[in-house]
Amino acid sequence: MNALPKYLASTTIEDPQWNNTSLLRGDLVEAVRALKETPGGDILIFGSGSVAHTLMPHGLIDEFRLMVYPTVLGRGKRLFPEGTATMLELAECRTFNDGIVLLRYTMRNS
C-alpha cells in the first residue's frame, strides 16, 4: 500500500507524511471529479464516512464494498445519512471463515 498513490482530504493537515500521499485542497467534490477523469485504477475510500457522505449526493461513488463483522455495537455513525436515497444492486457476496461478509454493491441505473 505504501507504493500506491494516496489522496488525503483534510482541512487541518498541511503536510501528509505517508509515502505517495497528495493533499486534496479546496472543494472535495470538484477534486474527486477531476481525479475520476484521470487514467488509472479504482479510487477507494477507507473508513471515512464524512468523505462518503460528501460524495454520495453528487453521484461520485460507483460502488460500495462493505465488510460486515459479526459484532453488534447498538449505535454509531450511519454510512447512509438520513434522507439519502440510493438504489444499489448486489454484485458480490463473499463469506469468510471467521463470519465476516464482504458485500459489493454497484449503483443501480434508474
C-alpha positions in Angstrom: 0.0 0.0 0.0 2.9 2.3 0.6 3.7 2.3 -3.2 0.2 3.2 -4.2 -0.8 6.8 -4.8 -3.0 8.2 -2.0 -5.1 11.3 -1.6 -5.9 12.8 1.7 -9.0 15.0 2.1 -8.2 17.2 5.2 -8.9 20.7 6.3 -6.3 20.5 9.1 -3.3 18.6 7.8 -0.8 20.7 5.8 1.9 18.1 5.0 0.8 14.4 4.8 3.6 12.2 6.0 2.6 9.0 4.3 4.6 7.9 1.2 3.0 8.9 -2.1 0.2 11.0 -0.5 -1.2 14.1 -2.1 -3.4 16.5 -0.2 -6.8 17.4 -1.8 -7.4 21.1 -1.2 -10.5 23.2 -1.8 -13.8 21.7 -2.9 -13.7 17.9 -2.4 -16.4 17.2 -4.9 -14.5 19.1 -7.7 -11.2 17.4 -6.7 -12.8 13.9 -6.9 -14.4 14.7 -10.2 -11.0 15.7 -11.6 -9.4 12.6 -10.2 -12.1 10.4 -11.9 -11.2 12.0 -15.2 -7.5 10.9 -15.0 -6.4 7.5 -16.2 -5.7 4.9 -13.5 -7.3 2.3 -11.3 -10.1 2.4 -8.8 -10.3 5.2 -6.2 -11.0 3.7 -2.8 -12.3 5.3 0.4 -11.1 3.6 3.6 -13.2 4.2 6.6 -14.2 7.8 6.1 -17.9 8.3 6.4 -17.7 12.0 6.1 -16.0 11.7 2.6 -18.6 9.2 1.5 -21.4 11.5 2.8 -19.9 14.4 0.8 -19.5 12.4 -2.5 -22.8 10.3 -2.5 -25.2 13.1 -3.3 -23.1 14.1 -6.3 -23.0 10.6 -7.9 -19.3 10.2 -7.4 -19.4 6.8 -5.8 -19.8 3.9 -8.3 -19.6 1.0 -5.9 -19.7 0.2 -2.2 -17.6 -2.6 -0.8 -18.8 -3.3 2.7 -17.1 -5.6 5.2 -19.7 -6.7 7.8 -18.3 -8.0 11.0 -20.3 -10.2 13.4 -20.4 -7.6 16.1 -23.3 -5.5 17.2 -22.5 -2.1 18.7 -26.0 -0.8 19.0 -25.1 2.7 17.8 -22.7 4.6 15.6 -22.4 6.8 12.6 -24.5 5.8 9.7 -22.9 5.1 6.3 -26.1 6.3 4.5 -27.3 9.5 6.2 -30.9 10.0 6.9 -32.7 11.3 3.8 -30.2 9.7 1.4 -32.0 7.7 -1.3 -29.6 5.3 -3.2 -30.5 2.4 -5.4 -27.9 -0.4 -5.0 -27.6 -3.7 -6.8 -25.8 -6.6 -5.2 -22.7 -7.5 -7.3 -21.0 -9.9 -4.9 -21.4 -11.6 -1.6 -18.5 -13.4 -0.1 -18.4 -15.1 3.3 -15.1 -15.7 5.2 -14.4 -18.4 7.7 -14.5 -16.0 10.7 -18.0 -14.9 9.9 -17.1 -11.6 8.1 -19.1 -11.0 5.0 -18.0 -8.9 2.0 -20.9 -7.2 0.2 -20.2 -5.4 -3.0 -22.9 -3.2 -4.4 -22.9 -1.2 -7.6 -25.1 1.8 -8.2 -28.3 0.8 -10.0 -29.3 2.8 -13.0 -32.9 4.1 -12.6 
